[in-house]
Structure formats: C-alpha cells, structure tokens
Amino acid sequence: MWPANYKELLKFPSHCAVDAEQIISEENESKHIAININKNRVRQIKIDGDVLKRSDTFDIRVDYLVLNETKKFAYLIELKGRNIKHAFEQLENTDKKMQTALKDFKIYWRVVYNSRTLNVRNNKITKYLKNHPQLKIKNHIMRENI
C-alpha cells in the first residue's frame, strides 16, 4: 500500500545512515551512487520490497527512493536490465502514487540500465527525455551529488 503522507513514508526503514556520504542503490548490474557532500540528512527507501512487497505485482513501481531531507529533493531510481520504456512507466506510476507523500519535495527521476545494445538516442527516448527534464538516464553507473 502506497504511503498516504510523509509521516507514513517515514515508517519504512532507511537503508543508509542519516548522514551517509554515499547512498548506493544497486540491482541488475546497474548502480546509482548518490553523493551527499554536505552531510545533509538523507534516507534511502526500497520501494520495491519494503513499501510494496515483491508479491504485490499489481502495481508497477521503481526500485528505490533516495531523499535529501535537508534540501527537500526526492530521487526515484529505477535500475534496469534493458527495458527503458517500462522504466518510464514505473517512474510515472511511482511519481503519481507518491505525490501526496512527497508534496514538499522536488522530484527527480533516474534510470540506470545495463545493456550494451540499447540505443538511448533513438527518437522515442530522446523525445521522452525532452518532455521530462527531471529524468536522467545512464548506462551501468550513475554518480551524482544530491
């Protein structure tokens, strides 16, 4: 069940220290590394597994949510093998379902994929990126300051 507000979201465990220097989200040989250079208050929540149990297959969702509570930034992170278009659906649905819980946060979308053959510069993906400036896509490893 999706959290109805931020207080409900905080009931889920954080998988990082409150002032972690790096928050690593990893799956499918893809990795997102959030770098907390200012030692802000951060939290990493596993959406696929903690918020929604893996057996709850009726609702698509991203893998992780990383929060910079100090800056009020939220990162929806999907770690993919290949299917980027499905990642877009997961991001959109998670964003929609988390709007109330994250109403005070600026939400960013991240996709890290693991494919040698995927063409992220094809017309459909390029158009999607243009229409969704909150989205960044990277192959294998994405590092960013949060």
SVG drawing of the C-alpha trace seen along z (x, -y; Angstrom):
<svg xmlns="http://www.w3.org/2000/svg" viewBox="-3 -23 34 36">
<polyline fill="none" stroke="black" stroke-width="0.4" points="0.0,0.0 1.4,-3.4 2.0,-5.8 -0.7,-8.5 1.6,-11.1 5.2,-11.8 4.7,-10.6 3.6,-7.2 6.6,-7.1 8.9,-7.5 7.6,-4.2 9.6,-2.3 13.3,-1.6 16.1,-3.6 18.9,-1.6 21.5,-4.2 22.8,-6.2 21.1,-9.6 24.2,-11.5 25.7,-8.9 28.4,-10.3 27.3,-7.8 23.9,-6.1 24.3,-3.2 21.2,-1.7 22.2,1.4 20.4,4.1 20.6,5.8 24.3,4.9 23.2,1.3 24.2,-1.2 23.1,-4.6 25.5,-6.4 24.1,-9.5 26.9,-11.6 26.0,-13.6 28.9,-16.0 27.3,-18.4 26.4,-15.7 22.7,-16.5 20.0,-14.5 19.3,-11.6 17.2,-8.5 17.1,-5.5 13.8,-3.6 13.4,-0.5 10.1,-1.0 10.1,2.5 10.4,4.7 9.6,2.5 6.9,0.0 5.3,2.6 6.1,6.2 7.6,8.1 4.4,10.3 2.3,7.2 2.7,7.3 -0.5,5.4 1.2,2.0 4.3,1.1 6.9,-0.9 10.6,-1.9 13.3,-0.2 14.4,-2.9 13.6,-6.4 16.5,-8.5 15.6,-11.5 17.7,-14.6 15.5,-15.7 17.6,-18.9 17.2,-20.1 13.8,-18.6 14.9,-16.6 13.5,-13.2 15.1,-10.8 13.0,-8.0 15.5,-5.4 14.9,-2.5 17.7,0.0 17.0,1.8 18.5,4.6 17.2,3.3 13.6,2.3 13.8,-1.5 10.3,-2.1 9.0,0.0 11.2,-2.1 9.3,-5.2 6.0,-3.6 7.4,-2.7 8.7,-6.3 5.4,-7.8 3.3,-5.5 5.5,-5.9 5.6,-9.6 1.8,-9.7 1.3,-7.4 3.9,-9.3 2.7,-12.9 0.9,-13.4 3.7,-11.9 6.4,-13.9 4.4,-17.1 7.1,-19.2 9.9,-17.7 11.2,-18.4 11.1,-15.0 13.8,-13.8 13.7,-10.6 16.7,-8.4 17.2,-5.3 20.4,-3.3 20.4,-0.4 22.7,2.4 22.8,3.0 25.4,2.8 23.0,2.6 20.3,0.2 20.1,-3.0 19.1,-5.7 19.4,-8.2 16.5,-6.8 13.7,-9.2 11.2,-7.9 13.6,-8.1 15.0,-11.4 11.5,-12.9 10.6,-11.4 13.8,-13.0 12.9,-16.3 9.4,-16.2 10.6,-15.1 13.5,-17.3 13.5,-15.7 14.8,-12.5 18.4,-11.4 19.5,-8.1 22.9,-6.4 24.4,-3.1 25.8,-0.9 26.7,-3.5 25.3,-6.9 27.0,-9.2 25.6,-12.4 25.7,-14.9 22.5,-15.2"/>
</svg>
